[in-house]
Amino acid sequence: MNHIKWVFVMYAVLAAASIMGIGVAIGLQSIAGIFGSIIALVLVMGFGFKTKAKMRANGEL
C-alpha cells in the first residue's frame, strides 16, 4: 500500500482553492481578484511540479 504524500495533498487543496477563487472573483467582477487567483494557481502548480521533480530525482517517489 502506498503512503500518502501530504505535501501533494496540500498543493492540490491550494490549487483547488485558487480555482475557486477565480470563480468567486468572476462573480464579484473583480479584475484584481481574477489575476491574483490566476497567479496563485500558477505558483502553486509550479511548486507542486517542482517538488515532484525533486522527489523523483531523489528516488522518493
GROMACS elastic network, one bead per residue, 0.5 to 0.9 nm:
[ bonds ]
;  ai    aj funct       b0    kb
    4     7     6  0.87890   500
    4     8     6  0.84699   500
    4     9     6  0.81439   500
    5     8     6  0.56430   500
    5     9     6  0.67353   500
    6    10     6  0.62145   500
    6    11     6  0.86746   500
    7    10     6  0.50816   500
    7    11     6  0.63258   500
    7    12     6  0.86918   500
    7    48     6  0.84027   500
    7    51     6  0.87541   500
    8    12     6  0.60836   500
    8    13     6  0.85696   500
    8    48     6  0.68016   500
    8    51     6  0.85772   500
    8    52     6  0.83145   500
    9    12     6  0.50740   500
    9    13     6  0.61901   500
    9    14     6  0.86094   500
   10    13     6  0.51843   500
   10    14     6  0.61579   500
   10    15     6  0.85506   500
   11    14     6  0.51236   500
   11    15     6  0.60477   500
   11    16     6  0.85536   500
   11    44     6  0.63013   500
   11    45     6  0.72296   500
   11    47     6  0.80070   500
   11    48     6  0.60114   500
   12    15     6  0.50917   500
   12    16     6  0.61265   500
   12    17     6  0.85458   500
   12    44     6  0.84349   500
   12    45     6  0.82759   500
   12    48     6  0.82721   500
   13    16     6  0.50964   500
   13    17     6  0.61118   500
   13    18     6  0.86036   500
   14    18     6  0.61610   500
   14    19     6  0.86768   500
   14    40     6  0.86889   500
   14    41     6  0.78533   500
   14    44     6  0.68611   500
   14    45     6  0.89222   500
   15    18     6  0.50167   500
   15    19     6  0.62824   500
   15    20     6  0.86427   500
   15    40     6  0.79277   500
   15    41     6  0.55061   500
   15    42     6  0.84664   500
   15    44     6  0.60884   500
   15    45     6  0.67008   500
   16    19     6  0.50649   500
   16    20     6  0.62033   500
   16    21     6  0.85057   500
   16    41     6  0.83132   500
   17    21     6  0.60299   500
   17    22     6  0.86864   500
   17    37     6  0.87912   500
   17    41     6  0.85212   500
   18    22     6  0.63527   500
   18    23     6  0.88384   500
   18    36     6  0.88745   500
   18    37     6  0.52918   500
   18    38     6  0.70743   500
   18    39     6  0.87921   500
   18    40     6  0.62971   500
   18    41     6  0.53395   500
   18    44     6  0.86212   500
   19    22     6  0.51350   500
   19    23     6  0.66282   500
   19    24     6  0.88541   500
   19    37     6  0.70638   500
   19    38     6  0.76701   500
   19    41     6  0.69370   500
   20    23     6  0.50906   500
   20    24     6  0.62337   500
   20    25     6  0.85552   500
   20    37     6  0.85179   500
   21    24     6  0.50265   500
   21    25     6  0.59655   500
   21    26     6  0.84486   500
   21    33     6  0.75356   500
   21    34     6  0.74308   500
   21    36     6  0.87710   500
   21    37     6  0.57416   500
   21    38     6  0.85698   500
   22    25     6  0.51120   500
   22    26     6  0.61333   500
   22    27     6  0.86125   500
   22    33     6  0.70666   500
   22    34     6  0.51245   500
   22    35     6  0.80255   500
   22    36     6  0.83493   500
   22    37     6  0.54571   500
   22    38     6  0.68247   500
   23    26     6  0.51032   500
   23    27     6  0.62336   500
   23    28     6  0.86751   500
   23    34     6  0.79690   500
   24    28     6  0.61971   500
   24    29     6  0.84412   500
   24    30     6  0.87008   500
   24    33     6  0.83717   500
   24    34     6  0.83651   500
   25    29     6  0.58421   500
   25    30     6  0.51391   500
   25    31     6  0.72440   500
   25    32     6  0.81455   500
   25    33     6  0.51489   500
   25    34     6  0.52781   500
   25    35     6  0.89406   500
   25    37     6  0.81276   500
   26    30     6  0.62618   500
   26    31     6  0.76762   500
   26    33     6  0.80060   500
   26    34     6  0.65037   500
   27    30     6  0.78354   500
   28    31     6  0.88881   500
   28    33     6  0.86850   500
   29    33     6  0.83808   500
   29    34     6  0.83326   500
   30    33     6  0.51511   500
   30    34     6  0.62434   500
   30    35     6  0.87690   500
   31    34     6  0.51017   500
   31    35     6  0.62893   500
   31    36     6  0.84761   500
   32    35     6  0.52758   500
   32    36     6  0.59196   500
   32    37     6  0.84767   500
   33    37     6  0.59676   500
   33    38     6  0.84560   500
   34    37     6  0.52762   500
   34    38     6  0.61967   500
   34    39     6  0.86541   500
   35    38     6  0.50393   500
   35    39     6  0.60910   500
   35    40     6  0.85041   500
   36    39     6  0.51544   500
   36    40     6  0.61155   500
   36    41     6  0.85792   500
   37    41     6  0.60604   500
   37    42     6  0.86162   500
   38    41     6  0.50222   500
   38    42     6  0.62202   500
   38    43     6  0.86138   500
   39    42     6  0.51604   500
   39    43     6  0.61701   500
   39    44     6  0.86015   500
   40    43     6  0.51332   500
   40    44     6  0.60672   500
   40    45     6  0.85034   500
   41    44     6  0.52009   500
   41    45     6  0.60276   500
   41    46     6  0.83374   500
   42    45     6  0.52430   500
   42    46     6  0.59189   500
   42    47     6  0.85580   500
   43    46     6  0.50180   500
   43    47     6  0.61090   500
   43    48     6  0.85046   500
   44    47     6  0.51901   500
   44    48     6  0.61240   500
   44    49     6  0.87001   500
   45    49     6  0.61866   500
   45    50     6  0.84760   500
   46    49     6  0.52419   500
   46    50     6  0.60240   500
   46    51     6  0.84870   500
   47    51     6  0.59637   500
   47    52     6  0.84878   500
   48    51     6  0.51527   500
   48    52     6  0.61589   500
   48    53     6  0.86489   500
   49    52     6  0.50341   500
   49    53     6  0.61453   500
   49    54     6  0.85777   500
   50    53     6  0.51764   500
   50    54     6  0.61836   500
   50    55     6  0.86266   500
   51    54     6  0.50926   500
   51    55     6  0.60964   500
   51    56     6  0.84630   500
   52    55     6  0.51446   500
   52    56     6  0.59969   500
   52    57     6  0.85437   500
   52    61     6  0.79913   500
   53    56     6  0.50519   500
   53    57     6  0.61177   500
   53    58     6  0.86422   500
   54    57     6  0.51310   500
   54    58     6  0.62900   500
   54    59     6  0.86946   500
   54    60     6  0.86970   500
   55    58     6  0.50722   500
   55    59     6  0.61723   500
   55    60     6  0.50942   500
   55    61     6  0.60334   500
   56    59     6  0.50478   500
   56    60     6  0.58268   500
   56    61     6  0.52439   500
   57    60     6  0.76848   500
   57    61     6  0.85366   500
   58    61     6  0.80420   500
